[in-house]
Amino acid sequence: MSTDPSTHPSETEGRYTLEIVSKITGVSSETILHYQEHGLLRPRQDTYDDETLRTLRQVEHLRQTSGAHLSGLTLILSLLNEVEHLRRTLRSRR
């Protein structure tokens, strides 16, 4: 992976198949597809990138630690994304 900040992130991040993501994370392919069907994961052209892996790990952590179901996970992820958006906005105003 390149560390050049001028390189567009999508050009440097990995691309993974469903099977590889399942092996890397220990989450079954069926579960990954279930999350995808419910909008928790958004692969690009049937491949998964590093951001999708991070999201999957976050979803699994939340599910295991809080026992949240799909609608709860969706809400939590939405709130976490909003918090991150607000952080970026605040940083850009400094």
Jmol script that loads the backbone (N, CA, C; Angstrom):
load data "model"
ATOM      1  N   MET A   1       0.818  -1.180   0.000  1.00  0.00           N
ATOM      2  CA  MET A   1       0.000   0.000   0.000  1.00  0.00           C
ATOM      3  C   MET A   1       0.861   1.242   0.000  1.00  0.00           C
ATOM      4  N   SER A   2       0.475   2.209  -0.766  1.00  0.00           N
ATOM      5  CA  SER A   2       1.219   3.453  -0.843  1.00  0.00           C
ATOM      6  C   SER A   2       0.885   4.340   0.349  1.00  0.00           C
ATOM      7  N   THR A   3       1.881   5.064   0.825  1.00  0.00           N
ATOM      8  CA  THR A   3       1.641   6.008   1.901  1.00  0.00           C
ATOM      9  C   THR A   3       1.635   7.432   1.389  1.00  0.00           C
ATOM     10  N   ASP A   4       1.693   7.620   0.099  1.00  0.00           N
ATOM     11  CA  ASP A   4       1.679   8.941  -0.503  1.00  0.00           C
ATOM     12  C   ASP A   4       0.310   9.577  -0.293  1.00  0.00           C
ATOM     13  N   PRO A   5       0.228  10.720   0.447  1.00  0.00           N
ATOM     14  CA  PRO A   5      -1.065  11.332   0.730  1.00  0.00           C
ATOM     15  C   PRO A   5      -1.757  11.870  -0.509  1.00  0.00           C
ATOM     16  N   SER A   6      -1.030  12.050  -1.607  1.00  0.00           N
ATOM     17  CA  SER A   6      -1.662  12.560  -2.816  1.00  0.00           C
ATOM     18  C   SER A   6      -2.379  11.462  -3.590  1.00  0.00           C
ATOM     19  N   THR A   7      -2.149  10.211  -3.205  1.00  0.00           N
ATOM     20  CA  THR A   7      -2.793   9.097  -3.878  1.00  0.00           C
ATOM     21  C   THR A   7      -4.219   8.963  -3.368  1.00  0.00           C
ATOM     22  N   HIS A   8      -5.156   8.801  -4.271  1.00  0.00           N
ATOM     23  CA  HIS A   8      -6.555   8.640  -3.899  1.00  0.00           C
ATOM     24  C   HIS A   8      -6.715   7.335  -3.126  1.00  0.00           C
ATOM     25  N   PRO A   9      -7.421   7.352  -1.955  1.00  0.00           N
ATOM     26  CA  PRO A   9      -7.528   6.152  -1.127  1.00  0.00           C
ATOM     27  C   PRO A   9      -8.074   4.937  -1.860  1.00  0.00           C
ATOM     28  N   SER A  10      -9.033   5.115  -2.752  1.00  0.00           N
ATOM     29  CA  SER A  10      -9.600   3.956  -3.415  1.00  0.00           C
ATOM     30  C   SER A  10      -8.602   3.273  -4.342  1.00  0.00           C
ATOM     31  N   GLU A  11      -7.525   3.983  -4.683  1.00  0.00           N
ATOM     32  CA  GLU A  11      -6.499   3.395  -5.532  1.00  0.00           C
ATOM     33  C   GLU A  11      -5.517   2.544  -4.744  1.00  0.00           C
ATOM     34  N   THR A  12      -5.493   2.711  -3.424  1.00  0.00           N
ATOM     35  CA  THR A  12      -4.499   2.021  -2.621  1.00  0.00           C
ATOM     36  C   THR A  12      -5.077   0.954  -1.707  1.00  0.00           C
ATOM     37  N   GLU A  13      -6.368   0.959  -1.485  1.00  0.00           N
ATOM     38  CA  GLU A  13      -6.908   0.000  -0.542  1.00  0.00           C
ATOM     39  C   GLU A  13      -7.157  -1.346  -1.202  1.00  0.00           C
ATOM     40  N   GLY A  14      -7.198  -2.379  -0.369  1.00  0.00           N
ATOM     41  CA  GLY A  14      -7.376  -3.729  -0.871  1.00  0.00           C
ATOM     42  C   GLY A  14      -8.785  -3.985  -1.355  1.00  0.00           C
ATOM     43  N   ARG A  15      -8.893  -4.975  -2.179  1.00  0.00           N
ATOM     44  CA  ARG A  15     -10.184  -5.469  -2.657  1.00  0.00           C
ATOM     45  C   ARG A  15     -10.241  -6.947  -2.335  1.00  0.00           C
ATOM     46  N   TYR A  16     -11.348  -7.365  -1.753  1.00  0.00           N
ATOM     47  CA  TYR A  16     -11.456  -8.732  -1.283  1.00  0.00           C
ATOM     48  C   TYR A  16     -12.759  -9.365  -1.758  1.00  0.00           C
ATOM     49  N   THR A  17     -12.727 -10.662  -1.991  1.00  0.00           N
ATOM     50  CA  THR A  17     -13.933 -11.402  -2.325  1.00  0.00           C
ATOM     51  C   THR A  17     -14.688 -11.721  -1.030  1.00  0.00           C
ATOM     52  N   LEU A  18     -15.912 -12.150  -1.170  1.00  0.00           N
ATOM     53  CA  LEU A  18     -16.723 -12.544  -0.022  1.00  0.00           C
ATOM     54  C   LEU A  18     -16.028 -13.644   0.774  1.00  0.00           C
ATOM     55  N   GLU A  19     -15.465 -14.606   0.076  1.00  0.00           N
ATOM     56  CA  GLU A  19     -14.810 -15.724   0.755  1.00  0.00           C
ATOM     57  C   GLU A  19     -13.603 -15.259   1.567  1.00  0.00           C
ATOM     58  N   ILE A  20     -12.828 -14.358   1.004  1.00  0.00           N
ATOM     59  CA  ILE A  20     -11.646 -13.836   1.715  1.00  0.00           C
ATOM     60  C   ILE A  20     -12.073 -13.036   2.936  1.00  0.00           C
ATOM     61  N   VAL A  21     -13.093 -12.196   2.791  1.00  0.00           N
ATOM     62  CA  VAL A  21     -13.585 -11.409   3.929  1.00  0.00           C
ATOM     63  C   VAL A  21     -14.058 -12.337   5.042  1.00  0.00           C
ATOM     64  N   SER A  22     -14.749 -13.398   4.670  1.00  0.00           N
ATOM     65  CA  SER A  22     -15.217 -14.365   5.655  1.00  0.00           C
ATOM     66  C   SER A  22     -14.044 -14.995   6.397  1.00  0.00           C
ATOM     67  N   LYS A  23     -12.999 -15.365   5.669  1.00  0.00           N
ATOM     68  CA  LYS A  23     -11.816 -15.963   6.304  1.00  0.00           C
ATOM     69  C   LYS A  23     -11.083 -14.957   7.190  1.00  0.00           C
ATOM     70  N   ILE A  24     -10.934 -13.732   6.712  1.00  0.00           N
ATOM     71  CA  ILE A  24     -10.209 -12.704   7.465  1.00  0.00           C
ATOM     72  C   ILE A  24     -10.917 -12.384   8.774  1.00  0.00           C
ATOM     73  N   THR A  25     -12.245 -12.266   8.725  1.00  0.00           N
ATOM     74  CA  THR A  25     -13.006 -11.805   9.888  1.00  0.00           C
ATOM     75  C   THR A  25     -13.573 -12.922  10.747  1.00  0.00           C
ATOM     76  N   GLY A  26     -13.679 -14.124  10.185  1.00  0.00           N
ATOM     77  CA  GLY A  26     -14.300 -15.209  10.924  1.00  0.00           C
ATOM     78  C   GLY A  26     -15.825 -15.136  10.923  1.00  0.00           C
ATOM     79  N   VAL A  27     -16.379 -14.256  10.100  1.00  0.00           N
ATOM     80  CA  VAL A  27     -17.828 -14.104   9.976  1.00  0.00           C
ATOM     81  C   VAL A  27     -18.268 -14.913   8.757  1.00  0.00           C
ATOM     82  N   SER A  28     -19.329 -15.672   8.903  1.00  0.00           N
ATOM     83  CA  SER A  28     -19.766 -16.517   7.799  1.00  0.00           C
ATOM     84  C   SER A  28     -20.208 -15.685   6.592  1.00  0.00           C
ATOM     85  N   SER A  29     -20.067 -16.274   5.415  1.00  0.00           N
ATOM     86  CA  SER A  29     -20.497 -15.613   4.188  1.00  0.00           C
ATOM     87  C   SER A  29     -21.977 -15.279   4.242  1.00  0.00           C
ATOM     88  N   GLU A  30     -22.768 -16.172   4.817  1.00  0.00           N
ATOM     89  CA  GLU A  30     -24.206 -15.942   4.931  1.00  0.00           C
ATOM     90  C   GLU A  30     -24.507 -14.723   5.787  1.00  0.00           C
ATOM     91  N   THR A  31     -23.787 -14.574   6.885  1.00  0.00           N
ATOM     92  CA  THR A  31     -23.987 -13.420   7.760  1.00  0.00           C
ATOM     93  C   THR A  31     -23.576 -12.138   7.056  1.00  0.00           C
ATOM     94  N   ILE A  32     -22.462 -12.164   6.351  1.00  0.00           N
ATOM     95  CA  ILE A  32     -22.004 -10.996   5.609  1.00  0.00           C
ATOM     96  C   ILE A  32     -23.053 -10.586   4.581  1.00  0.00           C
ATOM     97  N   LEU A  33     -23.574 -11.555   3.845  1.00  0.00           N
ATOM     98  CA  LEU A  33     -24.613 -11.266   2.853  1.00  0.00           C
ATOM     99  C   LEU A  33     -25.883 -10.739   3.522  1.00  0.00           C
ATOM    100  N   HIS A  34     -26.208 -11.258   4.690  1.00  0.00           N
ATOM    101  CA  HIS A  34     -27.377 -10.788   5.450  1.00  0.00           C
ATOM    102  C   HIS A  34     -27.186  -9.319   5.834  1.00  0.00           C
ATOM    103  N   TYR A  35     -26.017  -8.981   6.343  1.00  0.00           N
ATOM    104  CA  TYR A  35     -25.723  -7.580   6.683  1.00  0.00           C
ATOM    105  C   TYR A  35     -25.810  -6.702   5.435  1.00  0.00           C
ATOM    106  N   GLN A  36     -25.311  -7.220   4.344  1.00  0.00           N
ATOM    107  CA  GLN A  36     -25.335  -6.481   3.078  1.00  0.00           C
ATOM    108  C   GLN A  36     -26.779  -6.229   2.626  1.00  0.00           C
ATOM    109  N   GLU A  37     -27.617  -7.247   2.704  1.00  0.00           N
ATOM    110  CA  GLU A  37     -29.022  -7.124   2.311  1.00  0.00           C
ATOM    111  C   GLU A  37     -29.758  -6.072   3.132  1.00  0.00           C
ATOM    112  N   HIS A  38     -29.334  -5.891   4.368  1.00  0.00           N
ATOM    113  CA  HIS A  38     -29.978  -4.928   5.258  1.00  0.00           C
ATOM    114  C   HIS A  38     -29.264  -3.574   5.285  1.00  0.00           C
ATOM    115  N   GLY A  39     -28.312  -3.392   4.385  1.00  0.00           N
ATOM    116  CA  GLY A  39     -27.674  -2.094   4.232  1.00  0.00           C
ATOM    117  C   GLY A  39     -26.560  -1.773   5.210  1.00  0.00           C
ATOM    118  N   LEU A  40     -26.156  -2.736   6.026  1.00  0.00           N
ATOM    119  CA  LEU A  40     -25.066  -2.473   6.968  1.00  0.00           C
ATOM    120  C   LEU A  40     -23.713  -2.460   6.269  1.00  0.00           C
ATOM    121  N   LEU A  41     -23.591  -3.203   5.194  1.00  0.00           N
ATOM    122  CA  LEU A  41     -22.363  -3.251   4.402  1.00  0.00           C
ATOM    123  C   LEU A  41     -22.699  -2.874   2.971  1.00  0.00           C
ATOM    124  N   ARG A  42     -21.787  -2.145   2.345  1.00  0.00           N
ATOM    125  CA  ARG A  42     -22.003  -1.726   0.961  1.00  0.00           C
ATOM    126  C   ARG A  42     -20.767  -2.029   0.123  1.00  0.00           C
ATOM    127  N   PRO A  43     -20.681  -3.255  -0.382  1.00  0.00           N
ATOM    128  CA  PRO A  43     -19.523  -3.583  -1.219  1.00  0.00           C
ATOM    129  C   PRO A  43     -19.585  -2.828  -2.541  1.00  0.00           C
ATOM    130  N   ARG A  44     -18.436  -2.720  -3.167  1.00  0.00           N
ATOM    131  CA  ARG A  44     -18.353  -2.076  -4.479  1.00  0.00           C
ATOM    132  C   ARG A  44     -18.158  -3.152  -5.528  1.00  0.00           C
ATOM    133  N   GLN A  45     -19.089  -3.243  -6.437  1.00  0.00           N
ATOM    134  CA  GLN A  45     -18.992  -4.189  -7.552  1.00  0.00           C
ATOM    135  C   GLN A  45     -18.654  -5.594  -7.060  1.00  0.00           C
ATOM    136  N   ASP A  46     -19.363  -6.040  -6.052  1.00  0.00           N
ATOM    137  CA  ASP A  46     -19.194  -7.387  -5.482  1.00  0.00           C
ATOM    138  C   ASP A  46     -17.808  -7.657  -4.908  1.00  0.00           C
ATOM    139  N   THR A  47     -17.060  -6.594  -4.575  1.00  0.00           N
ATOM    140  CA  THR A  47     -15.818  -6.764  -3.831  1.00  0.00           C
ATOM    141  C   THR A  47     -15.893  -5.896  -2.584  1.00  0.00           C
ATOM    142  N   TYR A  48     -15.136  -6.278  -1.609  1.00  0.00           N
ATOM    143  CA  TYR A  48     -15.143  -5.597  -0.321  1.00  0.00           C
ATOM    144  C   TYR A  48     -13.805  -4.897  -0.136  1.00  0.00           C
ATOM    145  N   ASP A  49     -13.844  -3.659   0.347  1.00  0.00           N
ATOM    146  CA  ASP A  49     -12.618  -2.892   0.548  1.00  0.00           C
ATOM    147  C   ASP A  49     -12.288  -2.819   2.041  1.00  0.00           C
ATOM    148  N   ASP A  50     -11.212  -2.115   2.346  1.00  0.00           N
ATOM    149  CA  ASP A  50     -10.760  -2.014   3.736  1.00  0.00           C
ATOM    150  C   ASP A  50     -11.810  -1.349   4.625  1.00  0.00           C
ATOM    151  N   GLU A  51     -12.506  -0.355   4.094  1.00  0.00           N
ATOM    152  CA  GLU A  51     -13.552   0.325   4.866  1.00  0.00           C
ATOM    153  C   GLU A  51     -14.690  -0.638   5.189  1.00  0.00           C
ATOM    154  N   THR A  52     -15.051  -1.487   4.245  1.00  0.00           N
ATOM    155  CA  THR A  52     -16.100  -2.483   4.487  1.00  0.00           C
ATOM    156  C   THR A  52     -15.655  -3.476   5.553  1.00  0.00           C
ATOM    157  N   LEU A  53     -14.390  -3.862   5.520  1.00  0.00           N
ATOM    158  CA  LEU A  53     -13.860  -4.750   6.573  1.00  0.00           C
ATOM    159  C   LEU A  53     -13.964  -4.090   7.940  1.00  0.00           C
ATOM    160  N   ARG A  54     -13.598  -2.809   8.018  1.00  0.00           N
ATOM    161  CA  ARG A  54     -13.695  -2.089   9.297  1.00  0.00           C
ATOM    162  C   ARG A  54     -15.145  -2.048   9.780  1.00  0.00           C
ATOM    163  N   THR A  55     -16.060  -1.775   8.860  1.00  0.00           N
ATOM    164  CA  THR A  55     -17.469  -1.718   9.226  1.00  0.00           C
ATOM    165  C   THR A  55     -17.958  -3.075   9.696  1.00  0.00           C
ATOM    166  N   LEU A  56     -17.591  -4.136   9.005  1.00  0.00           N
ATOM    167  CA  LEU A  56     -17.992  -5.486   9.403  1.00  0.00           C
ATOM    168  C   LEU A  56     -17.470  -5.809  10.800  1.00  0.00           C
ATOM    169  N   ARG A  57     -16.230  -5.492  11.057  1.00  0.00           N
ATOM    170  CA  ARG A  57     -15.666  -5.754  12.392  1.00  0.00           C
ATOM    171  C   ARG A  57     -16.397  -4.939  13.454  1.00  0.00           C
ATOM    172  N   GLN A  58     -16.752  -3.706  13.110  1.00  0.00           N
ATOM    173  CA  GLN A  58     -17.485  -2.855  14.042  1.00  0.00           C
ATOM    174  C   GLN A  58     -18.882  -3.430  14.314  1.00  0.00           C
ATOM    175  N   VAL A  59     -19.555  -3.859  13.273  1.00  0.00           N
ATOM    176  CA  VAL A  59     -20.886  -4.461  13.421  1.00  0.00           C
ATOM    177  C   VAL A  59     -20.809  -5.701  14.307  1.00  0.00           C
ATOM    178  N   GLU A  60     -19.852  -6.555  14.035  1.00  0.00           N
ATOM    179  CA  GLU A  60     -19.717  -7.777  14.829  1.00  0.00           C
ATOM    180  C   GLU A  60     -19.388  -7.457  16.286  1.00  0.00           C
ATOM    181  N   HIS A  61     -18.531  -6.495  16.517  1.00  0.00           N
ATOM    182  CA  HIS A  61     -18.199  -6.092  17.889  1.00  0.00           C
ATOM    183  C   HIS A  61     -19.450  -5.574  18.603  1.00  0.00           C
ATOM    184  N   LEU A  62     -20.191  -4.710  17.943  1.00  0.00           N
ATOM    185  CA  LEU A  62     -21.416  -4.167  18.543  1.00  0.00           C
ATOM    186  C   LEU A  62     -22.435  -5.270  18.813  1.00  0.00           C
ATOM    187  N   ARG A  63     -22.585  -6.174  17.873  1.00  0.00           N
ATOM    188  CA  ARG A  63     -23.543  -7.270  18.039  1.00  0.00           C
ATOM    189  C   ARG A  63     -23.164  -8.146  19.231  1.00  0.00           C
ATOM    190  N   GLN A  64     -21.876  -8.458  19.342  1.00  0.00           N
ATOM    191  CA  GLN A  64     -21.419  -9.344  20.411  1.00  0.00           C
ATOM    192  C   GLN A  64     -21.426  -8.667  21.774  1.00  0.00           C
ATOM    193  N   THR A  65     -21.054  -7.404  21.831  1.00  0.00           N
ATOM    194  CA  THR A  65     -20.959  -6.731  23.132  1.00  0.00           C
ATOM    195  C   THR A  65     -22.273  -6.154  23.621  1.00  0.00           C
ATOM    196  N   SER A  66     -23.141  -5.747  22.688  1.00  0.00           N
ATOM    197  CA  SER A  66     -24.393  -5.130  23.117  1.00  0.00           C
ATOM    198  C   SER A  66     -25.613  -6.001  22.861  1.00  0.00           C
ATOM    199  N   GLY A  67     -25.437  -7.038  22.042  1.00  0.00           N
ATOM    200  CA  GLY A  67     -26.571  -7.891  21.715  1.00  0.00           C
ATOM    201  C   GLY A  67     -27.586  -7.210  20.812  1.00  0.00           C
ATOM    202  N   ALA A  68     -27.163  -6.140  20.145  1.00  0.00           N
ATOM    203  CA  ALA A  68     -28.077  -5.393  19.285  1.00  0.00           C
ATOM    204  C   ALA A  68     -28.516  -6.231  18.091  1.00  0.00           C
ATOM    205  N   HIS A  69     -29.765  -6.050  17.684  1.00  0.00           N
ATOM    206  CA  HIS A  69     -30.294  -6.723  16.503  1.00  0.00           C
ATOM    207  C   HIS A  69     -30.098  -5.799  15.295  1.00  0.00           C
ATOM    208  N   LEU A  70     -30.562  -6.203  14.138  1.00  0.00           N
ATOM    209  CA  LEU A  70     -30.294  -5.448  12.905  1.00  0.00           C
ATOM    210  C   LEU A  70     -30.719  -3.992  12.967  1.00  0.00           C
ATOM    211  N   SER A  71     -31.920  -3.722  13.439  1.00  0.00           N
ATOM    212  CA  SER A  71     -32.361  -2.324  13.472  1.00  0.00           C
ATOM    213  C   SER A  71     -31.536  -1.518  14.476  1.00  0.00           C
ATOM    214  N   GLY A  72     -31.159  -2.149  15.580  1.00  0.00           N
ATOM    215  CA  GLY A  72     -30.296  -1.476  16.549  1.00  0.00           C
ATOM    216  C   GLY A  72     -28.918  -1.209  15.984  1.00  0.00           C
ATOM    217  N   LEU A  73     -28.373  -2.201  15.270  1.00  0.00           N
ATOM    218  CA  LEU A  73     -27.062  -2.029  14.639  1.00  0.00           C
ATOM    219  C   LEU A  73     -27.105  -0.912  13.593  1.00  0.00           C
ATOM    220  N   THR A  74     -28.187  -0.874  12.829  1.00  0.00           N
ATOM    221  CA  THR A  74     -28.343   0.181  11.822  1.00  0.00           C
ATOM    222  C   THR A  74     -28.356   1.547  12.483  1.00  0.00           C
ATOM    223  N   LEU A  75     -29.099   1.686  13.556  1.00  0.00           N
ATOM    224  CA  LEU A  75     -29.174   2.954  14.277  1.00  0.00           C
ATOM    225  C   LEU A  75     -27.819   3.337  14.865  1.00  0.00           C
ATOM    226  N   ILE A  76     -27.160   2.395  15.501  1.00  0.00           N
ATOM    227  CA  ILE A  76     -25.849   2.672  16.107  1.00  0.00           C
ATOM    228  C   ILE A  76     -24.847   3.103  15.041  1.00  0.00           C
ATOM    229  N   LEU A  77     -24.790   2.385  13.926  1.00  0.00           N
ATOM    230  CA  LEU A  77     -23.861   2.755  12.851  1.00  0.00           C
ATOM    231  C   LEU A  77     -24.182   4.131  12.293  1.00  0.00           C
ATOM    232  N   SER A  78     -25.447   4.423  12.149  1.00  0.00           N
ATOM    233  CA  SER A  78     -25.856   5.741  11.658  1.00  0.00           C
ATOM    234  C   SER A  78     -25.391   6.841  12.610  1.00  0.00           C
ATOM    235  N   LEU A  79     -25.580   6.628  13.892  1.00  0.00           N
ATOM    236  CA  LEU A  79     -25.145   7.609  14.884  1.00  0.00           C
ATOM    237  C   LEU A  79     -23.621   7.755  14.905  1.00  0.00           C
ATOM    238  N   LEU A  80     -22.907   6.637  14.815  1.00  0.00           N
ATOM    239  CA  LEU A  80     -21.441   6.706  14.787  1.00  0.00           C
ATOM    240  C   LEU A  80     -20.946   7.446  13.543  1.00  0.00           C
ATOM    241  N   ASN A  81     -21.594   7.216  12.406  1.00  0.00           N
ATOM    242  CA  ASN A  81     -21.227   7.929  11.179  1.00  0.00           C
ATOM    243  C   ASN A  81     -21.495   9.427  11.315  1.00  0.00           C
ATOM    244  N   GLU A  82     -22.594   9.774  11.961  1.00  0.00           N
ATOM    245  CA  GLU A  82     -22.920  11.189  12.174  1.00  0.00           C
ATOM    246  C   GLU A  82     -21.899  11.847  13.093  1.00  0.00           C
ATOM    247  N   VAL A  83     -21.511  11.155  14.143  1.00  0.00           N
ATOM    248  CA  VAL A  83     -20.485  11.681  15.052  1.00  0.00           C
ATOM    249  C   VAL A  83     -19.180  11.918  14.289  1.00  0.00           C
ATOM    250  N   GLU A  84     -18.780  10.963  13.455  1.00  0.00           N
ATOM    251  CA  GLU A  84     -17.552  11.110  12.675  1.00  0.00           C
ATOM    252  C   GLU A  84     -17.663  12.281  11.705  1.00  0.00           C
ATOM    253  N   HIS A  85     -18.811  12.434  11.087  1.00  0.00           N
ATOM    254  CA  HIS A  85     -19.030  13.570  10.174  1.00  0.00           C
ATOM    255  C   HIS A  85     -18.901  14.898  10.934  1.00  0.00           C
ATOM    256  N   LEU A  86     -19.483  14.975  12.113  1.00  0.00           N
ATOM    257  CA  LEU A  86     -19.383  16.189  12.923  1.00  0.00           C
ATOM    258  C   LEU A  86     -17.945  16.467  13.341  1.00  0.00           C
ATOM    259  N   ARG A  87     -17.202  15.415  13.675  1.00  0.00           N
ATOM    260  CA  ARG A  87     -15.783  15.587  14.033  1.00  0.00           C
ATOM    261  C   ARG A  87     -14.990  16.167  12.866  1.00  0.00           C
ATOM    262  N   ARG A  88     -15.214  15.615  11.667  1.00  0.00           N
ATOM    263  CA  ARG A  88     -14.514  16.128  10.483  1.00  0.00           C
ATOM    264  C   ARG A  88     -14.879  17.579  10.215  1.00  0.00           C
ATOM    265  N   THR A  89     -16.140  17.920  10.402  1.00  0.00           N
ATOM    266  CA  THR A  89     -16.590  19.294  10.202  1.00  0.00           C
ATOM    267  C   THR A  89     -15.914  20.233  11.182  1.00  0.00           C
ATOM    268  N   LEU A  90     -15.852  19.824  12.438  1.00  0.00           N
ATOM    269  CA  LEU A  90     -15.187  20.652  13.447  1.00  0.00           C
ATOM    270  C   LEU A  90     -13.697  20.814  13.158  1.00  0.00           C
ATOM    271  N   ARG A  91     -13.042  19.735  12.745  1.00  0.00           N
ATOM    272  CA  ARG A  91     -11.613  19.817  12.432  1.00  0.00           C
ATOM    273  C   ARG A  91     -11.362  20.761  11.264  1.00  0.00           C
ATOM    274  N   SER A  92     -12.236  20.737  10.297  1.00  0.00           N
ATOM    275  CA  SER A  92     -12.022  21.574   9.101  1.00  0.00           C
ATOM    276  C   SER A  92     -12.237  23.051   9.404  1.00  0.00           C
ATOM    277  N   ARG A  93     -12.931  23.368  10.490  1.00  0.00           N
ATOM    278  CA  ARG A  93     -13.189  24.764  10.858  1.00  0.00           C
ATOM    279  C   ARG A  93     -12.088  25.352  11.731  1.00  0.00           C
ATOM    280  N   ARG A  94     -11.176  24.538  12.149  1.00  0.00           N
ATOM    281  CA  ARG A  94     -10.091  25.030  13.021  1.00  0.00           C
ATOM    282  C   ARG A  94      -9.036  25.739  12.242  1.00  0.00           C
TER     283      ARG A  94
END
end "model"
wireframe off; spacefill off
backbone 0.3
color backbone group
